[in-house]
Amino acid sequence: MSARTRAAVRRVEAEHLWPDAVAHALSRFEWAFKQPGRYLTGPYESPGIEIEDGRDDLEVALQRLPEGARADLGRLVERIDVEFERRTLPDPGRASEWTAGRWWWWRIRER
């Protein structure tokens, strides 16, 4: 990410998240994607700190960033989404009003 994007992310974190929320979310995915195997294991690391929570934080940032920074972070998030979708399976039974618009919660991480 560019220095300008990092500055915009820091502003969004200060106003809507917490310091280093985006970096922490990205590191969750980096750690999960380094795990061996075709499918991500799961279902959860620990209540309240699932990688899906990290994706929620990235979405908050994307929605509030200015256009250029949104595009910059969005390219990274797009790669994360592709890999997350590749390493999980659909679970239509998890769809709910709470998860509306957040497809990453409709996936399961273990076979």
C-alpha positions as CSV (number, residue, x, y, z in Angstrom):
1,M,0.0,0.0,0.0
2,S,1.1,3.5,-0.6
3,A,2.0,6.0,2.1
4,R,-1.1,8.0,1.3
5,T,-3.3,4.9,1.7
6,R,-1.6,4.0,5.0
7,A,-2.3,7.6,6.3
8,A,-5.9,7.3,5.2
9,V,-6.2,3.9,6.9
10,R,-4.8,5.4,10.1
11,R,-7.5,8.1,10.0
12,V,-10.3,5.6,9.5
13,E,-8.9,3.4,12.3
14,A,-8.8,6.4,14.7
15,E,-12.4,7.3,13.9
16,H,-14.1,4.0,13.3
17,L,-11.9,1.1,14.5
18,W,-8.8,1.1,16.6
19,P,-5.1,1.5,16.0
20,D,-3.6,-1.1,13.7
21,A,-7.0,-2.8,13.1
22,V,-6.4,-3.1,9.4
23,A,-2.8,-4.5,9.8
24,H,-4.1,-6.9,12.4
25,A,-6.9,-8.1,10.1
26,L,-4.4,-8.6,7.3
27,S,-2.1,-10.5,9.5
28,R,-4.9,-12.9,10.5
29,F,-5.4,-13.8,6.9
30,E,-1.6,-14.1,6.2
31,W,-1.3,-16.5,9.1
32,A,-4.4,-18.5,8.1
33,F,-3.2,-18.8,4.5
34,K,0.2,-20.1,5.5
35,Q,-1.5,-23.1,7.2
36,P,-1.0,-26.4,5.2
37,G,-3.8,-28.1,3.4
38,R,-6.3,-27.2,0.7
39,Y,-9.0,-26.1,3.2
40,L,-8.6,-23.7,6.1
41,T,-9.2,-25.5,9.4
42,G,-11.8,-24.3,11.7
43,P,-14.4,-23.6,12.5
44,Y,-12.9,-20.9,14.7
45,E,-9.7,-19.7,16.3
46,S,-11.5,-18.3,19.4
47,P,-14.8,-16.6,19.7
48,G,-14.5,-12.9,18.8
49,I,-11.2,-13.3,16.9
50,E,-12.2,-15.3,13.9
51,I,-10.6,-14.3,10.6
52,E,-14.1,-13.4,9.4
53,D,-14.1,-10.7,12.1
54,G,-10.9,-9.4,10.4
55,R,-12.8,-9.3,7.1
56,D,-15.5,-7.3,8.8
57,D,-12.8,-4.8,9.9
58,L,-11.4,-4.6,6.4
59,E,-15.0,-3.9,5.1
60,V,-15.4,-1.0,7.6
61,A,-12.2,0.5,6.4
62,L,-13.0,0.0,2.7
63,Q,-16.4,1.7,3.1
64,R,-14.9,4.8,4.8
65,L,-11.7,5.3,2.8
66,P,-11.4,8.0,0.1
67,E,-11.6,6.6,-3.5
68,G,-7.9,6.2,-4.2
69,A,-7.1,4.6,-0.9
70,R,-10.1,2.4,-1.2
71,A,-8.9,1.1,-4.6
72,D,-5.4,0.5,-3.2
73,L,-6.6,-1.5,-0.1
74,G,-9.3,-3.0,-2.3
75,R,-6.8,-4.7,-4.5
76,L,-5.3,-6.4,-1.5
77,V,-8.6,-7.4,-0.1
78,E,-9.7,-8.8,-3.5
79,R,-6.7,-11.2,-3.4
80,I,-7.6,-12.2,0.2
81,D,-11.2,-12.8,-0.9
82,V,-10.2,-15.0,-3.8
83,E,-7.9,-17.1,-1.6
84,F,-10.5,-17.3,1.3
85,E,-13.2,-18.4,-1.1
86,R,-10.8,-21.0,-2.7
87,R,-10.0,-22.5,0.7
88,T,-13.5,-22.6,2.2
89,L,-16.8,-24.2,1.2
90,P,-20.2,-22.6,0.8
91,D,-22.6,-23.0,3.7
92,P,-26.0,-21.5,2.8
93,G,-27.4,-22.5,6.2
94,R,-25.3,-19.8,7.8
95,A,-27.0,-17.0,5.9
96,S,-29.0,-14.7,8.3
97,E,-30.0,-11.2,8.7
98,W,-26.9,-10.6,10.7
99,T,-24.6,-11.8,7.9
100,A,-26.5,-10.0,5.1
101,G,-24.0,-8.6,2.6
102,R,-21.1,-10.3,4.3
103,W,-20.6,-13.4,2.2
104,W,-17.4,-14.4,4.1
105,W,-19.6,-15.5,7.0
106,W,-21.5,-17.9,4.7
107,R,-18.4,-20.1,4.3
108,I,-17.2,-23.0,6.3
109,R,-13.6,-23.7,6.9
110,E,-13.4,-27.4,7.4
111,R,-14.7,-30.4,5.5
